[in-house]
Amino acid sequence: MAGNVRPIGRREAGILQKEREKLNFHNSKDFKILSLDGGGIKGLYTSAFLQHMENSLSSSESISDYFDLIAGTSTGGIIALALAAGVPASDVHDLYTHNGKKIFKPQSLGIFKPKCSAQALVEILKSKLQGKKLRDVQSRLCIPSANHLTGENVIFKTPHHPDYIKDAQVWVLDVALATSAAPTFLPAHQIGKDRFLDGAVVANNPVMVALVDALSCFNIERRQIKILSISPGEAVPEVSVSKSLGGMAMWLTAYKHFVFHGSKNADGQAGLLIGRDRLYRYMPPDHHRNINMDDYRRSLATLAEFGAIDAEAAKDELLTEFFSQKTEKPVFFH
């Protein structure tokens, strides 16, 4: 081990200290990734986009049939997990449309405890995800979260590489609740002795999480990778001159800055690594990106419509680039 650096924490203690042995990739020419950003109830844009694309396929086909790896953070993580668990995109969209108001129903002011209760989300997801562990899904997954107790960044992964031995037995429902435990909105989620926070504190845009995983696990070239990246949109955070000098007022908006700039950075890095022509990124128009992540009314009224509109506009290109050939079912270890 180089220098005196030692991994800390229960999970980080198992970090591989050499290059991972890469698996052969016997699939189509392209390694196709679906990357889904976080954004709370604004995930209505993402679910509507995917529903529209899935409606363009044959009745027996799923979005997940066409991707070699799916990554999702927070609300994007819920969608990714549901698709990988075999839930049709139309059912995912219905979940958001009919239950978003229940999930984000205020229970407090959010000053000393979370603004919303997780109970509604738990009950809604149980019928879709209960009974499955990460080893049971039909797609490779990377789902960011953060361990509140150990200070570790956590990427929940399906056992699609022999090195991935930690998460195979984790319930899909637990992963969904961990990646979506948004600070101030929902409580941290307990799994065993650990407590997990929203994946947005690690990577609200998980495109680099997925890209690094693909390149480290499989014997593929960067230009073999093609990514469909969908975001419900982040508005450029505004800071007044007085706030820009620091202090408590500034930090009240800091979370939005972290999410926005981290997402832009990940997008730029992915484009540099594989080429912008291999990265297809979609999000709502600029003037509809400033919707709060718990604003069910505005999200339902505008973002769901734009998701369908944008998918229709991109349909012919995406059908050619991503949906012309199914991927092979992944091999899971452990």
C-alpha positions as CSV (number, residue, x, y, z in Angstrom):
1,M,0.0,0.0,0.0
2,A,1.4,3.4,-1.0
3,G,2.7,5.7,1.7
4,N,0.9,5.6,5.1
5,V,-2.6,5.9,3.6
6,R,-5.0,3.5,5.2
7,P,-8.7,3.1,4.2
8,I,-11.1,3.9,7.0
9,G,-14.5,2.7,7.9
10,R,-16.1,-0.8,7.6
11,R,-16.8,-0.6,3.8
12,E,-13.6,1.3,2.8
13,A,-11.5,-1.3,4.6
14,G,-12.1,-3.6,1.7
15,I,-11.0,-1.2,-1.1
16,L,-9.0,-3.0,-3.8
17,Q,-5.4,-1.8,-3.8
18,K,-4.6,-2.7,-7.4
19,E,-6.3,-2.5,-10.8
20,R,-9.4,-4.6,-10.9
21,E,-9.3,-7.6,-13.2
22,K,-11.5,-6.8,-16.1
23,L,-14.2,-9.1,-17.5
24,N,-14.6,-9.8,-21.2
25,F,-17.6,-8.0,-22.6
26,H,-19.4,-10.3,-25.0
27,N,-22.3,-8.1,-26.0
28,S,-23.1,-5.6,-28.7
29,K,-20.5,-3.2,-30.1
30,D,-21.6,-0.5,-27.7
31,F,-21.7,-0.7,-23.9
32,K,-24.9,1.3,-23.2
33,I,-25.4,3.1,-20.0
34,L,-28.6,4.8,-18.6
35,S,-27.9,7.5,-16.1
36,L,-30.7,9.1,-14.0
37,D,-30.2,12.2,-11.9
38,G,-31.8,13.0,-8.6
39,G,-34.4,15.7,-8.1
40,G,-37.3,14.6,-5.8
41,I,-40.7,14.8,-7.3
42,K,-39.2,16.4,-10.4
43,G,-38.5,12.8,-11.3
44,L,-41.8,13.1,-13.1
45,Y,-39.8,14.4,-16.0
46,T,-37.6,11.4,-16.1
47,S,-40.4,8.9,-15.6
48,A,-42.5,10.5,-18.3
49,F,-39.5,10.5,-20.7
50,L,-38.8,6.8,-20.1
51,Q,-42.5,5.9,-20.4
52,H,-42.8,7.6,-23.7
53,M,-39.7,5.8,-25.0
54,E,-40.9,2.4,-23.7
55,N,-44.2,3.0,-25.4
56,S,-42.2,3.2,-28.7
57,L,-41.0,-0.4,-28.1
58,S,-42.9,-3.6,-28.5
59,S,-45.4,-4.4,-25.8
60,S,-43.2,-7.1,-24.3
61,E,-40.0,-5.0,-24.0
62,S,-38.7,-3.0,-21.2
63,I,-36.3,0.0,-21.1
64,S,-33.9,-2.1,-19.0
65,D,-33.6,-4.7,-21.8
66,Y,-31.5,-2.2,-23.8
67,F,-28.9,-1.1,-21.3
68,D,-25.8,-2.8,-20.0
69,L,-25.6,-0.7,-16.8
70,I,-28.1,1.6,-15.1
71,A,-27.1,4.2,-12.6
72,G,-29.5,6.4,-10.6
73,T,-29.3,8.8,-7.7
74,S,-32.2,9.6,-5.3
75,T,-35.4,9.8,-7.3
76,G,-33.3,8.5,-10.3
77,G,-32.2,5.7,-8.1
78,I,-35.7,4.7,-7.3
79,I,-36.5,4.7,-11.0
80,A,-33.4,2.7,-11.8
81,L,-34.1,0.1,-9.2
82,A,-37.7,-0.2,-10.3
83,L,-36.8,-0.7,-14.0
84,A,-34.1,-3.3,-13.0
85,A,-36.7,-5.1,-10.8
86,G,-38.9,-5.5,-13.9
87,V,-41.4,-2.7,-13.2
88,P,-42.6,-1.2,-16.5
89,A,-41.8,2.5,-17.1
90,S,-45.5,3.2,-17.3
91,D,-46.0,1.8,-13.8
92,V,-43.1,3.9,-12.5
93,H,-44.6,7.0,-14.0
94,D,-48.0,6.2,-12.5
95,L,-46.3,5.8,-9.1
96,Y,-45.0,9.4,-9.3
97,T,-48.2,10.8,-10.8
98,H,-50.5,9.3,-8.2
99,N,-48.4,9.2,-5.1
100,G,-46.1,12.2,-5.3
101,K,-48.4,14.3,-3.2
102,K,-48.4,11.7,-0.5
103,I,-44.7,11.3,-0.4
104,F,-44.0,15.0,-0.1
105,K,-46.8,15.9,2.3
106,P,-45.3,18.2,4.9
107,Q,-45.1,16.8,8.4
108,S,-43.1,19.6,9.9
109,L,-41.2,22.8,9.0
110,G,-38.1,20.9,8.5
111,I,-36.0,22.9,10.9
112,F,-35.3,20.4,13.7
113,K,-36.6,17.2,12.0
114,P,-37.3,16.1,8.4
115,K,-40.0,18.0,6.6
116,C,-41.7,14.7,5.4
117,S,-42.2,11.3,6.8
118,A,-40.7,8.3,5.0
119,Q,-43.7,6.1,5.7
120,A,-45.7,7.0,2.6
121,L,-42.6,6.3,0.4
122,V,-42.1,3.0,2.2
123,E,-45.6,1.8,1.7
124,I,-45.7,2.9,-2.0
125,L,-42.4,1.1,-2.9
126,K,-43.1,-2.1,-1.0
127,S,-45.6,-3.4,-3.6
128,K,-43.1,-2.7,-6.4
129,L,-39.7,-3.7,-4.8
130,Q,-40.4,-5.9,-1.8
131,G,-39.0,-9.4,-2.0
132,K,-36.1,-8.6,-4.2
133,K,-32.4,-8.2,-3.3
134,L,-29.8,-6.7,-5.5
135,R,-28.8,-10.1,-6.7
136,D,-32.3,-10.7,-8.0
137,V,-32.7,-7.8,-10.5
138,Q,-32.3,-8.1,-14.2
139,S,-29.8,-5.2,-14.9
140,R,-26.4,-4.1,-13.6
141,L,-26.9,-1.2,-11.2
142,C,-24.8,1.5,-9.5
143,I,-26.8,3.5,-6.9
144,P,-25.0,6.3,-4.8
145,S,-25.7,6.9,-1.2
146,A,-23.7,8.1,1.9
147,N,-23.1,6.4,5.2
148,H,-24.0,9.0,7.8
149,L,-22.3,7.2,10.6
150,T,-18.9,6.3,9.0
151,G,-18.6,9.2,6.7
152,E,-18.2,6.9,3.7
153,N,-19.4,7.4,0.2
154,V,-21.4,4.3,-0.8
155,I,-22.2,3.0,-4.2
156,F,-24.6,0.1,-3.9
157,K,-23.9,-2.3,-6.8
158,T,-25.3,-5.5,-8.1
159,P,-22.8,-8.4,-8.0
160,H,-21.8,-7.9,-11.7
161,H,-18.1,-8.4,-10.9
162,P,-16.5,-11.0,-8.6
163,D,-15.1,-8.2,-6.5
164,Y,-18.6,-6.9,-5.7
165,I,-19.4,-9.0,-2.6
166,K,-20.9,-6.5,-0.2
167,D,-24.4,-5.7,-1.6
168,A,-25.8,-8.8,-3.2
169,Q,-27.9,-9.6,-0.2
170,V,-29.2,-6.0,0.4
171,W,-32.9,-5.5,-0.2
172,V,-33.8,-3.4,-3.2
173,L,-36.3,-1.5,-1.1
174,D,-33.6,-0.6,1.4
175,V,-31.3,0.7,-1.4
176,A,-34.2,2.8,-2.7
177,L,-34.8,4.4,0.7
178,A,-31.1,5.0,1.3
179,T,-30.4,6.8,-2.0
180,S,-33.5,9.0,-1.6
181,A,-33.1,10.1,2.0
182,A,-32.8,13.7,1.0
183,P,-31.5,16.0,3.9
184,T,-34.2,18.2,5.4
185,F,-36.9,16.3,3.4
186,L,-36.7,12.7,4.5
187,P,-35.0,10.9,7.4
188,A,-31.7,8.9,7.1
189,H,-32.5,5.3,6.3
190,Q,-31.3,2.5,8.6
191,I,-29.8,-0.6,7.2
192,G,-28.4,-2.9,9.9
193,K,-26.2,-0.7,12.1
194,D,-25.7,2.0,9.5
195,R,-27.7,5.0,8.5
196,F,-27.7,6.3,4.9
197,L,-28.3,9.7,3.3
198,D,-29.5,10.7,-0.1
199,G,-27.1,9.9,-2.9
200,A,-27.1,13.5,-4.1
201,V,-24.5,14.3,-1.4
202,V,-22.2,12.0,-3.4
203,A,-23.3,12.3,-7.0
204,N,-26.6,13.8,-7.9
205,N,-25.6,13.2,-11.5
206,P,-24.3,9.6,-11.4
207,V,-22.9,9.6,-15.0
208,M,-19.3,9.4,-13.8
209,V,-20.1,6.7,-11.2
210,A,-21.5,4.6,-14.0
211,L,-18.7,5.4,-16.5
212,V,-15.9,4.6,-14.0
213,D,-17.6,1.3,-13.0
214,A,-17.9,0.2,-16.7
215,L,-14.3,1.0,-17.5
216,S,-13.0,-0.6,-14.3
217,C,-15.1,-3.8,-14.6
218,F,-15.0,-4.6,-18.3
219,N,-12.5,-4.9,-21.1
220,I,-14.0,-2.1,-23.2
221,E,-12.7,1.0,-24.8
222,R,-14.0,4.5,-23.9
223,R,-15.4,5.0,-27.3
224,Q,-17.4,1.8,-27.0
225,I,-19.5,3.4,-24.3
226,K,-22.6,5.3,-25.1
227,I,-24.7,7.1,-22.4
228,L,-28.3,8.2,-22.2
229,S,-28.4,10.7,-19.3
230,I,-31.6,12.2,-18.1
231,S,-32.0,15.0,-15.5
232,P,-35.2,16.6,-14.1
233,G,-33.1,19.8,-14.2
234,E,-31.2,22.0,-11.8
235,A,-31.6,25.7,-11.9
236,V,-28.4,27.9,-11.6
237,P,-28.3,28.8,-7.9
238,E,-28.6,32.5,-7.3
239,V,-26.6,34.2,-4.5
240,S,-26.9,37.8,-3.7
241,V,-23.8,39.9,-3.0
242,S,-24.5,39.9,0.7
243,K,-24.8,36.1,0.8
244,S,-21.6,35.6,-1.2
245,L,-19.5,36.9,1.7
246,G,-20.3,33.9,3.8
247,G,-22.2,33.2,7.0
248,M,-25.3,31.3,7.8
249,A,-27.4,32.9,5.1
250,M,-25.1,31.6,2.4
251,W,-25.1,28.0,3.7
252,L,-28.8,27.8,3.5
253,T,-28.4,27.7,-0.3
254,A,-25.1,25.8,-0.3
255,Y,-26.8,22.4,-0.9
256,K,-28.2,23.6,-4.2
257,H,-24.7,24.8,-5.2
258,F,-23.1,21.5,-4.4
259,V,-25.7,19.6,-6.4
260,F,-25.6,22.0,-9.4
261,H,-21.8,22.3,-9.8
262,G,-21.2,18.7,-9.0
263,S,-23.6,17.7,-11.7
264,K,-22.0,20.0,-14.3
265,N,-18.6,18.7,-13.4
266,A,-19.6,15.1,-13.9
267,D,-21.3,15.9,-17.2
268,G,-18.1,17.6,-18.4
269,Q,-15.8,14.8,-17.3
270,A,-17.9,12.1,-19.0
271,G,-18.0,14.1,-22.2
272,L,-14.2,14.5,-22.2
273,L,-13.7,10.7,-21.6
274,I,-16.0,9.3,-24.2
275,G,-16.7,12.3,-26.5
276,R,-19.8,14.5,-26.4
277,D,-21.1,12.7,-29.4
278,R,-21.4,9.6,-27.2
279,L,-23.2,11.4,-24.4
280,Y,-26.9,12.1,-24.9
281,R,-28.2,14.3,-22.1
282,Y,-31.8,15.5,-21.7
283,M,-33.4,17.9,-19.2
284,P,-36.4,20.4,-19.1
285,P,-36.1,23.9,-20.6
286,D,-34.1,26.4,-18.6
287,H,-37.1,28.3,-17.3
288,H,-38.6,25.2,-15.8
289,R,-35.6,24.0,-13.8
290,N,-36.1,26.1,-10.7
291,I,-39.0,24.0,-9.4
292,N,-38.4,22.8,-5.8
293,M,-37.9,19.1,-5.4
294,D,-41.0,18.7,-3.3
295,D,-43.3,20.9,-5.5
296,Y,-45.7,18.2,-6.7
297,R,-48.2,20.6,-8.2
298,R,-45.8,22.4,-10.6
299,S,-43.9,19.2,-11.4
300,L,-47.1,17.4,-12.4
301,A,-48.3,20.4,-14.4
302,T,-45.2,21.0,-16.4
303,L,-42.3,18.5,-16.1
304,A,-44.3,15.4,-16.9
305,E,-45.5,17.1,-20.1
306,F,-42.0,18.2,-21.1
307,G,-40.6,14.7,-20.4
308,A,-43.0,13.3,-23.0
309,I,-42.3,16.2,-25.4
310,D,-38.6,15.8,-25.2
311,A,-38.7,12.1,-25.6
312,E,-40.9,12.4,-28.7
313,A,-38.5,14.9,-30.2
314,A,-35.5,12.6,-29.6
315,K,-37.3,9.4,-30.3
316,D,-36.0,8.6,-33.8
317,E,-32.4,9.2,-32.8
318,L,-32.7,7.3,-29.5
319,L,-34.4,4.3,-31.1
320,T,-31.4,4.1,-33.5
321,E,-28.7,4.7,-31.0
322,F,-30.0,2.9,-27.9
323,F,-33.0,0.7,-28.7
324,S,-32.1,-1.1,-32.0
325,Q,-30.6,-4.1,-30.2
326,K,-31.2,-5.6,-26.8
327,T,-28.3,-6.3,-24.4
328,E,-27.5,-9.8,-23.1
329,K,-28.7,-10.6,-19.6
330,P,-25.9,-9.8,-17.1
331,V,-23.9,-12.5,-15.3
332,F,-24.1,-12.0,-11.5
333,F,-21.6,-13.5,-9.1
334,H,-22.2,-14.5,-5.4
